[in-house]
């Protein structure tokens, strides 16, 4: 087994996170353990505890990478959709939501770990993770401000969380094959198409009503 000094702390951090990523490509987090990660990188569990503080914090560090990847892809989806002048703000949000579902489908175990992982009650979420979550919501809030400049910050924050809750629910049901759409085709491709239809309906109906409530003319819809 390598000695601790064979790698720097930064190298060990990357090795451990990559070991978690490799496992989650084909198996759920429930089949992973601190001991397995340590064995996969050739170090002792104690080395990982000294490095991260706990197994929970190792998983949280991995989750931070997942959030970074999602944020990057959602931002790219919004920017790409915005390049087409015929695309509305709802089109841009639909593109981001579709990207979110695509990520959930292609990285299912890593995506599920984001929401299954829990820190101990006496261990608050670190600022660096809370900031990542806030950045994701800001992407949606900024789109909503473009859609309706008259809406307050509180209204945009609330609407962003309503939209995320709906899209996340659709993504979860899609992965579990529980959308129960009236179609004989139950393939993954069909589920993706169904989820896109549901997302479009959610955004169109919710945001039309939201804009009317907050007194915009709806020209950006």
Secondary structure as the mmCIF struct_conf table of DSSP 4:
data_model
#
loop_
_struct_conf.conf_type_id
_struct_conf.id
_struct_conf.beg_label_comp_id
_struct_conf.beg_label_asym_id
_struct_conf.beg_label_seq_id
_struct_conf.end_label_comp_id
_struct_conf.end_label_asym_id
_struct_conf.end_label_seq_id
HELX_RH_3T_P HELX_RH_3T_P1 UNK A 4 UNK A 6
BEND BEND1 UNK A 7 UNK A 7
HELX_RH_AL_P HELX_RH_AL_P1 UNK A 9 UNK A 24
TURN_TY1_P TURN_TY1_P1 UNK A 25 UNK A 26
BEND BEND2 UNK A 27 UNK A 27
HELX_RH_3T_P HELX_RH_3T_P2 UNK A 29 UNK A 31
HELX_RH_AL_P HELX_RH_AL_P2 UNK A 34 UNK A 41
TURN_TY1_P TURN_TY1_P2 UNK A 42 UNK A 42
HELX_RH_AL_P HELX_RH_AL_P3 UNK A 45 UNK A 52
BEND BEND3 UNK A 53 UNK A 54
HELX_RH_AL_P HELX_RH_AL_P4 UNK A 55 UNK A 82
TURN_TY1_P TURN_TY1_P3 UNK A 83 UNK A 83
BEND BEND4 UNK A 84 UNK A 84
TURN_TY1_P TURN_TY1_P4 UNK A 85 UNK A 86
HELX_RH_AL_P HELX_RH_AL_P5 UNK A 89 UNK A 106
TURN_TY1_P TURN_TY1_P5 UNK A 107 UNK A 107
HELX_RH_AL_P HELX_RH_AL_P6 UNK A 108 UNK A 116
TURN_TY1_P TURN_TY1_P6 UNK A 121 UNK A 122
BEND BEND5 UNK A 123 UNK A 123
HELX_LH_PP_P HELX_LH_PP_P1 UNK A 124 UNK A 126
HELX_RH_AL_P HELX_RH_AL_P7 UNK A 127 UNK A 147
TURN_TY1_P TURN_TY1_P7 UNK A 149 UNK A 150
BEND BEND6 UNK A 151 UNK A 151
HELX_RH_AL_P HELX_RH_AL_P8 UNK A 153 UNK A 175
TURN_TY1_P TURN_TY1_P8 UNK A 176 UNK A 177
BEND BEND7 UNK A 182 UNK A 182
BEND BEND8 UNK A 184 UNK A 184
BEND BEND9 UNK A 187 UNK A 187
HELX_RH_AL_P HELX_RH_AL_P9 UNK A 188 UNK A 213
TURN_TY1_P TURN_TY1_P9 UNK A 214 UNK A 215
TURN_TY1_P TURN_TY1_P10 UNK A 219 UNK A 220
#
